[in-house]
């Protein structure tokens, strides 16, 4: 009887290891992929004019990365200013 229990246990473990574990891993990976993509992709900047500025420059604030930028053209900046540090 112990030999039968051991054999059934080994077969159940092998079935779980070969079939069910891979299936569960694929299912978890499929669910986690959109979350990973959302965490790693960079969203585009959403600029809004603050209403203040210096002379001919207009000040803009990004709601996505919280950067502040200035523009002479009256249009929002086209590139992200997130990595711009310091000044002159």
Backbone as a printed PyTorch tensor [residue, N CA C, xyz], in Angstrom:
tensor([[[  0.8080,  -1.2040,   0.0000],
         [  0.0000,   0.0000,   0.0000],
         [  0.8580,   1.2790,   0.0000]],

        [[  1.9250,   1.3360,   0.7910],
         [  2.7640,   2.5360,   0.7430],
         [  3.3910,   2.7450,  -0.6300]],

        [[  3.6660,   1.6850,  -1.3270],
         [  4.2450,   1.8010,  -2.6620],
         [  3.2450,   2.4210,  -3.6410]],

        [[  1.9780,   2.0920,  -3.5080],
         [  0.9320,   2.6530,  -4.3770],
         [  0.7600,   4.1450,  -4.0760]],

        [[  0.7650,   4.5070,  -2.8080],
         [  0.6230,   5.9220,  -2.4200],
         [  1.8220,   6.7210,  -2.9370]],

        [[  2.9980,   6.1750,  -2.8140],
         [  4.1890,   6.8670,  -3.3050],
         [  4.1520,   7.0280,  -4.8190]],

        [[  3.7130,   5.9980,  -5.5260],
         [  3.6220,   6.0660,  -6.9860],
         [  2.5990,   7.0980,  -7.4260]],

        [[  1.4430,   7.1010,  -6.7930],
         [  0.3980,   8.0910,  -7.1300],
         [  0.8950,   9.5010,  -6.8130]],

        [[  1.5980,   9.6570,  -5.7060],
         [  2.1300,  10.9790,  -5.3460],
         [  3.1570,  11.4590,  -6.3740]],

        [[  4.0220,  10.5810,  -6.7960],
         [  5.0360,  10.9480,  -7.7920],
         [  4.3720,  11.3050,  -9.1150]],

        [[  3.3680,  10.5410,  -9.5290],
         [  2.6600,  10.8540, -10.7850],
         [  1.9090,  12.1790, -10.6880]],

        [[  1.2920,  12.4360,  -9.5360],
         [  0.5780,  13.7130,  -9.3550],
         [  1.5580,  14.8850,  -9.3870]],

        [[  2.7060,  14.7180,  -8.7470],
         [  3.7160,  15.7760,  -8.7520],
         [  4.2430,  16.0110, -10.1630]],

        [[  4.4970,  14.9410, -10.9010],
         [  5.0020,  15.0880, -12.2740],
         [  3.9650,  15.7760, -13.1580]],

        [[  2.6940,  15.4290, -13.0000],
         [  1.6310,  16.0750, -13.7830],
         [  1.5610,  17.5660, -13.4670]],

        [[  1.6300,  17.8870, -12.1790],
         [  1.5970,  19.2980, -11.7790],
         [  2.8050,  20.0450, -12.3300]],

        [[  3.9560,  19.4220, -12.2210],
         [  5.1980,  20.0660, -12.6560],
         [  5.2270,  20.2930, -14.1680]],

        [[  4.7780,  19.3120, -14.9360],
         [  4.8850,  19.3950, -16.3940],
         [  3.7540,  20.1820, -17.0480]],

        [[  2.5650,  20.1460, -16.4920],
         [  1.4250,  20.7290, -17.1930],
         [  0.8290,  21.9370, -16.4630]],

        [[  0.4080,  21.7460, -15.2420],
         [ -0.3340,  22.8050, -14.5470],
         [  0.5460,  23.9930, -14.1790]],

        [[  1.7970,  23.7500, -13.8320],
         [  2.6790,  24.8460, -13.4500],
         [  2.9630,  25.7650, -14.6410]],

        [[  3.2360,  25.2030, -15.7970],
         [  3.4770,  26.0190, -16.9930],
         [  2.2430,  26.8020, -17.3850]],

        [[  1.0880,  26.1620, -17.2730],
         [ -0.1630,  26.8420, -17.6050],
         [ -0.4080,  28.0200, -16.6590]],

        [[ -0.1730,  27.8260, -15.3640],
         [ -0.3520,  28.9040, -14.3890],
         [  0.6440,  30.0280, -14.6400]],

        [[  1.8780,  29.6950, -14.9900],
         [  2.8830,  30.7130, -15.2650],
         [  2.4830,  31.5640, -16.4720]],

        [[  1.9630,  30.9270, -17.5230],
         [  1.5200,  31.6600, -18.7000],
         [  0.3510,  32.5780, -18.3750]],

        [[ -0.5560,  32.1060, -17.5310],
         [ -1.7120,  32.9160, -17.1610],
         [ -1.3000,  34.1300, -16.3380]],

        [[ -0.3860,  33.9410, -15.4000],
         [  0.1040,  35.0510, -14.5800],
         [  0.8670,  36.0450, -15.4460]],

        [[  1.6670,  35.5540, -16.3740],
         [  2.4270,  36.4370, -17.2600],
         [  1.4870,  37.2480, -18.1450]],

        [[  0.4180,  36.6440, -18.6070],
         [ -0.5390,  37.3720, -19.4470],
         [ -1.2430,  38.4620, -18.6600]],

        [[ -1.4980,  38.2180, -17.3880],
         [ -2.1480,  39.2400, -16.5560],
         [ -1.1790,  40.3420, -16.1460]],

        [[  0.0630,  39.9950, -15.9240],
         [  1.0490,  40.9710, -15.4450],
         [  1.6110,  41.8250, -16.5730]],

        [[  1.5260,  41.3800, -17.8160],
         [  2.1180,  42.1120, -18.9270],
         [  1.5410,  43.5210, -19.0820]],

        [[  0.2240,  43.7280, -19.0680],
         [ -0.2800,  45.1090, -19.1800],
         [  0.1550,  45.9930, -18.0160]],

        [[  0.2530,  45.4200, -16.8220],
         [  0.6870,  46.2020, -15.6660],
         [  2.1450,  46.6150, -15.8480]],

        [[  2.9920,  45.6900, -16.2830],
         [  4.4040,  45.9990, -16.5110],
         [  4.5620,  47.0570, -17.5850]],

        [[  3.7970,  46.9220, -18.6730],
         [  3.8730,  47.8920, -19.7630],
         [  3.4420,  49.2720, -19.2770]],

        [[  2.4260,  49.3250, -18.4350],
         [  1.9420,  50.6030, -17.9240],
         [  2.9810,  51.2600, -17.0090]],

        [[  3.7020,  50.4520, -16.2550],
         [  4.7090,  51.0020, -15.3520],
         [  5.9630,  51.4620, -16.0760]],

        [[  6.3000,  50.8270, -17.1910],
         [  7.5630,  51.1290, -17.8510],
         [  7.4530,  52.1120, -19.0130]],

        [[  6.2790,  52.3140, -19.5810],
         [  6.1680,  53.2430, -20.6950],
         [  6.0070,  54.6710, -20.1780]],

        [[  6.5430,  55.5860, -20.9250],
         [  6.4950,  56.9890, -20.5320],
         [  5.2840,  57.6470, -21.1880]],

        [[  4.4550,  58.2620, -20.3810],
         [  3.3000,  58.9640, -20.9240],
         [  3.7340,  60.3050, -21.5040]],

        [[  3.0540,  60.7800, -22.5310],
         [  3.4210,  62.0700, -23.1120],
         [  3.0800,  63.2150, -22.1540]],

        [[  3.8450,  64.2780, -22.2660],
         [  3.6180,  65.4470, -21.4170],
         [  2.2970,  66.1290, -21.7700]],

        [[  1.6510,  66.6290, -20.7400],
         [  0.4030,  67.3840, -20.9090],
         [  0.6480,  68.7890, -20.3640]],

        [[  0.9570,  69.6910, -21.2670],
         [  1.3310,  71.0450, -20.8910],
         [  0.0940,  71.9140, -20.7240]],

        [[  0.1140,  72.7680, -19.7130],
         [ -0.9420,  73.7620, -19.5320],
         [ -0.2700,  75.1030, -19.2130]],

        [[ -0.8320,  76.1620, -19.7520],
         [ -0.2690,  77.5000, -19.5470],
         [ -0.6470,  77.9840, -18.1580]],

        [[  0.3350,  78.5260, -17.4400],
         [  0.0720,  78.9860, -16.0770],
         [ -0.4190,  80.4240, -16.0390]],

        [[ -0.2350,  81.1580, -17.1180],
         [ -0.6880,  82.5410, -17.1530],
         [  0.3840,  83.5300, -16.7650]],

        [[  1.4930,  83.0610, -16.2900],
         [  2.5840,  83.9700, -15.9410],
         [  3.7650,  83.7050, -16.8690]],

        [[  4.6770,  84.5950, -16.8260],
         [  5.8580,  84.4370, -17.6740],
         [  6.8020,  85.5960, -17.4690]],

        [[  7.8910,  85.5980, -18.2170],
         [  8.8960,  86.6530, -18.0990],
         [  9.0400,  87.3120, -19.4580]],

        [[  8.5460,  88.4950, -19.6020],
         [  8.6740,  89.2280, -20.8610],
         [  7.9160,  88.5450, -21.9810]],

        [[  8.6280,  88.1740, -23.0420],
         [  7.9990,  87.5460, -24.1950],
         [  7.7680,  86.0480, -23.9880]],

        [[  8.2740,  85.5150, -22.8980],
         [  8.1320,  84.0830, -22.6490],
         [  6.8490,  83.7840, -21.8820]],

        [[  6.2210,  82.6660, -22.2220],
         [  5.0530,  82.1910, -21.4900],
         [  5.4360,  80.9430, -20.7160]],

        [[  4.9280,  80.8330, -19.5020],
         [  5.2690,  79.7040, -18.6510],
         [  4.2500,  78.5840, -18.8260]],

        [[  4.7650,  77.3610, -18.9150],
         [  3.9290,  76.1720, -19.0440],
         [  4.3200,  75.1810, -17.9530]],

        [[  3.3210,  74.4520, -17.4670],
         [  3.5520,  73.4380, -16.4360],
         [  3.0290,  72.1030, -16.9480]],

        [[  3.8210,  71.0490, -16.7770],
         [  3.4330,  69.7020, -17.2290],
         [  2.7420,  68.9690, -16.0860]],

        [[  1.5460,  68.4500, -16.3520],
         [  0.8100,  67.6950, -15.3430],
         [  1.3570,  66.2850, -15.1810]],

        [[  2.0500,  65.7570, -16.1850],
         [  2.5600,  64.3950, -16.1370],
         [  3.8560,  64.3010, -15.3420]],

        [[  4.8400,  65.1100, -15.7010],
         [  6.1580,  65.0050, -15.0510],
         [  6.4550,  66.1780, -14.1230]],

        [[  5.5500,  67.1260, -14.0110],
         [  5.6640,  68.2750, -13.1040],
         [  6.8490,  69.1790, -13.4110]],

        [[  7.1800,  69.2820, -14.6730],
         [  8.2660,  70.1700, -15.0960],
         [  7.6860,  71.5350, -15.4700]],

        [[  8.5040,  72.5510, -15.3970],
         [  8.1140,  73.8960, -15.8070],
         [  8.9850,  74.2870, -16.9910]],

        [[  8.3650,  74.8940, -18.0090],
         [  9.1040,  75.2940, -19.2050],
         [  8.5490,  76.6170, -19.7050]],

        [[  9.3290,  77.2700, -20.5450],
         [  8.9400,  78.5600, -21.1130],
         [  8.9880,  78.4690, -22.6300]],

        [[  8.1070,  79.2560, -23.2760],
         [  8.0580,  79.2370, -24.7320],
         [  7.8280,  80.6460, -25.2510]],

        [[  8.4870,  80.9870, -26.3600],
         [  8.2810,  82.2860, -27.0020],
         [  7.1950,  82.2380, -28.0430]],

        [[  6.8970,  81.0740, -28.5590],
         [  5.9800,  80.9570, -29.6880],
         [  4.5140,  81.0000, -29.2890]],

        [[  4.2090,  80.8740, -28.0210],
         [  2.8190,  80.8420, -27.5830],
         [  2.2290,  79.4430, -27.6360]],

        [[  3.0360,  78.4700, -28.0510],
         [  2.6020,  77.0730, -28.0710],
         [  3.3370,  76.3220, -26.9700]],

        [[  2.7380,  75.2510, -26.5320],
         [  3.3670,  74.4330, -25.4920],
         [  4.6400,  73.7850, -26.0340]],

        [[  5.6010,  73.5120, -25.1640],
         [  6.8320,  72.8500, -25.6110],
         [  6.5300,  71.4930, -26.2370]],

        [[  7.3520,  71.0990, -27.2080],
         [  7.1480,  69.8320, -27.8960],
         [  7.8940,  68.6870, -27.2240]],

        [[  8.9920,  68.9820, -26.5670],
         [  9.7840,  67.9360, -25.9370],
         [  9.6230,  67.9870, -24.4260]],

        [[  9.8470,  66.8540, -23.8060],
         [  9.7540,  66.7510, -22.3550],
         [ 10.9470,  67.4500, -21.7100]],

        [[ 10.7000,  68.2090, -20.6900],
         [ 11.7590,  68.9380, -19.9790],
         [ 12.0750,  68.2810, -18.6410]],

        [[ 11.6840,  67.0350, -18.4710],
         [ 11.8550,  66.3270, -17.2150],
         [ 13.3180,  66.2210, -16.7910]],

        [[ 14.2170,  66.0060, -17.7350],
         [ 15.6140,  65.7770, -17.3890],
         [ 16.4770,  67.0350, -17.4560]],

        [[ 15.8810,  68.1840, -17.7180],
         [ 16.6300,  69.4430, -17.7650],
         [ 16.8560,  69.9040, -16.3240]],

        [[ 18.1130,  70.0950, -15.9600],
         [ 18.4500,  70.4790, -14.5970],
         [ 19.1660,  71.8120, -14.6060]],

        [[ 18.9890,  72.5560, -13.5290],
         [ 19.7420,  73.7740, -13.3110],
         [ 19.4550,  74.8690, -14.3190]],

        [[ 20.3850,  75.7500, -14.4490],
         [ 20.2490,  76.8780, -15.3510],
         [ 21.5830,  77.2210, -15.9750]],

        [[ 21.7930,  78.5020, -16.1900],
         [ 23.0590,  78.9430, -16.8010],
         [ 24.1990,  78.9590, -15.8300]]])
